[in-house]
């Protein structure tokens, strides 16, 4: 215990030294950026991606994530120590995409995605090259996630997705979306679902921003028309999507509790 405490003290000192030398100060009371209100969100995110890469190269991103996936593989107290030291500094802020990427999608992927998929995508997230959103809710079913109507049909080349999603936060600015689809219509509605990773630039995918009454346009709706993806983009077992949904929802609840 004493050795770990000493290591943690040294880690705090190293983190503080790097932050003071490389990151601008920030008022801790400053709210998270609202991407829907920025005049140039793409340019803003480009700057944040570059800052994220600097953070990762310095060894302060993915602190508790597996080392073999680009993280640091350290215990939770080290992550808390870094957050404590960084409270007064302007760390990369991806707005709502930071929440969906780092506090929802990637933690879920770490539990359920195949090793090869993780090896390709997790380092890219840590380097700021990938931001993830959720293709979850649908116009016809609202929050009844077990009633999802997005369909995914398998053929010799992979999967073909058809349907629509709505209320996806900042999907127009994301690189990938985690998409829940129905893969077996003969099973009870909770048991015929599968998760897929969908690149937002995929052919057949149209993303439209939703203009809200307050002028914001952070939410989006998506239309998938014969969107083809390989089986390597399937997350978890076929028809086991409800279990993964439970993981994602529980991770989201835990993340909300931590931010309160």
N, C-alpha and C positions, 0 to 999 in steps of 0.2 A: 504493500500500500504506500509506504513512504517513497519507494522508487517511482511509482506512478505519479504521486503528487509532485515530486521534483521534476519529472518529465513534463507534466502539465504546466508547471510554472515556467519552465524554459520555453515551452510551446507558446504560451501567452506572450512572453517577451519577444519571441521571434515574430509572432503575428503583429504585435504592436509596432515593432520596428519597420516591418514591411509596409503596413498600412500608412504610417506616418510619412514614409518615403515615396509612396506610389499612388495614394488615393486621396482625393480631395475631401475636406471635412464636410459634414452634412448635419443638419438639424434633425435629431431623432424623431421630432414631432412632424416632420414633413410627410405628407400622405403618399401612398403608392401612386405612381403616375397613371393617369387615365388615358389609355392608348386612343380611345375614340375621340378625344378632344385635341389631339396633337395635330398641328398643321402638316407635319411631315413624319408620320410614324415610321415609315421605312428607313428614313435617314436616322431617326432617333435610335431605332433598334440596331442599325449597323454599328453605331457608336457603342451601344451596350454589349453587342456581341464581341467587339474588340476588347472591351474591359473584362468580359467574362473569360476570354482566352488568357489575358494577363493573370487573372486570379487563378485559373487552372494551372498555368505554367509555374506559378509561384508555389503551388501545392496547397492552395486553400479553397479548392472546389471539390465537391464530392468527398468531403472529409470522412464520412462514415460509409461511403459506397465501396464496393470491392476493389481492391488494388488491381486485380487482373482486368478490370473494366475501365481503368483510368482514374479511379478514386484513390483515396489515401488509406482506406481500410482501418481507420482509427476508431476507438470507442466513442460513444455519444458525448462524454464529458469534453472531449477535444472540440467537437463541433460547437457545443455550448460556450466553451471558452473563446473560440474565435468570434462567435456572434456577440458576445459581451464586449470584446475588444473593438469590434467593428461597428458598434452601435452609433458612433459619431462620425462615420465615414460613408462616402457615397459609393456603396457597392453597386454592381450592375442591377438595374431595375427594369425588368421586362413587363411590368404591370401584371395584368391578369394572366398573361402567358407564362410568367414566372411561376404562378401558382399552379396552373394546369400542367406545366412541364415538370417542375421540381418537386411539387407536393402532391401530385395526383398520378399523372401518367407514368413517369419513370419509376416511382416506387412500386406501382402495380406491375410494370414490366419486369422489374427485378425479381418479383415473386413468380411470375407465370411465363415469361417469354423464353424461347429457346436460347441456349448458350451462344450459338452463332449469331443470332439476331442481336443479342445484348452486346456482343463483342464489336459489332458494326456500329451500333447506334449510341450506346452510353458514352463512349469517349467523345463522340460528336456533340452530344448534349453538353458535356462538361466544357468543351472548347467553344461553346457558343454557336456552333454550326447548325444545330437543330433545336427548334422550338416546337412543342407539341400542344395540340388542343384536343377537345373531346367531341366526337360525333355521337351524341347520346340521345337527347330528346327528339321527338318527331311531331309533326303538325297534327297527326290524327290521334296520337295516343298520349300526348302531354308527358306527365311524369310517370305514367304506367310503363316502366321500363320492360316489364315482362311481356308487354303487348307490342313490342317492336315489330314493324312491318317491313323495314329494309330487308331485302332478300339478297342472299349470296348463294349462287349456284356454282357447283364445281364442275369443271371439265378437264380435259387432258392437259391443259396449259396452266391451270390454277383455278381462280375464282372470278366470277362476274357479279358485280354489285349493282343493284338497282333500287332506287328509293330516294327519300329525302330526309334531312335532319334539320333541326332548328335550335336557336338559342345557343349556338356554339360561340363561346367567347373568343373574339379576335382570330377567328379561323382564317380570315383573309391575310393575316400576317404570319401565320404559322407555317411550318415546313411539313409537318405530319399531323394526321389526326387518328385517334383511336376510335374505331367505328364498331358499334354493336349491330349485328345483323342476324337475321333468321336463316338458319341453314337446314332445318328439318321441320316441315309444316305438319308432319304426322304426330309429333310429340306434343305433350302439354306445353303451354307457352313458355314456362320457365326453363324447359329442358331442350329446346331446339335452337339455342342461341350460341353464336360464336363471335369472338372479337378479332378484328383485323387492324393492321396498320395501313393507312392509306396516305400516300404522298399527296400534298395539296395541289401539286402541279399535274396530277394524273389526267390523262385524256378521258374526257367524258364527265369530269367533275367541274361543276359550276358553283362558285361561292358568291353569294350576294350579301352585302351589308344591310342590316335592318336599321332604318332611321327611326329613332324613338322621339317621343313628343318633346323631350327636353333637349333635343338636338344631337344627342350622342349617337354613335353608330358603331359601337363595339361588338354588339351581337351580330351573328350571321346566320343565314340559312344556306343549306347545301343541297344540290341536286346531283345525284349520281345516276348516269345513264350509260349502262354497259361499261362500267369502270372495271378494267381487268387488272388483277394483281396476282403475283405468284403465290403458291402455297407457303413459301418462306415468310410471307407477311401475315400469316395466321398466328394469332397469339393464344397459346394454350391449345388444349384438345378441341376438336370439332364437337359442337353441341355442349361444351362445358362452360359456356360464356356466363351463366348465372353465378357460378362460383367466383369468377373473376370480377363480375360486377360487385359482388359482396365485398371483395378485397378493396376495390377502388372506393366504394362508399365509406368503408370503415377507415381507410387511410385519409379520405377527405375530412371525415368527422374529427379524426385525431389532429389533423393539421389545423382545422378551425379552432379547436380547443387550445392549441399552442399559441395561436395568434391573438387570442382574447386577452 
